[in-house]
Amino acid sequence: MGIKQKKVNSRRRKGQPSAGRRERWVLRLYIAGKSSRAVTALRNLRVICEDQLNGRYRIEVIDLLKNPRLARDNQILAVPTLVRKLPLPVRNIIGDLSDTERVLVGLDIRERSAGRG
């Protein structure tokens, strides 16, 4: 089953959303059990998605305690790890996702602010 993606002009004005923001997002959160970091990461991810992606997303939670082979197969070295599967390219963010600005930039939902390095 293929996924169709529209070709989007790569130029955008400052403050405008990424081209991928109009697409359906597939996000995979790798956790290890119901640790406080896992719960925090999932809560933070849901808030960010509802605020920024307006229902155009799917979150898949992968518990590596239940299937540890997936850590090796998907090259997950730390948990929690968020993987943006779609839109391409794939991107990874490690941590509890509490730094919203870092998550938005890391997922390419928002450009890096001029004052941040």
Buried (B, 14 or more C-beta within 10 A) or exposed (E): EEEEEEEEEEEEEEEEBBBBBEBBBBBBBBBBEEBEBBBBBBEBBBEBBEEBBEEEBEBEBBBBEEEEEBBEEBEBEEBBBBBBEBBEEEBBBBBBBEEBEBBBBBBBBBBEEEEEE
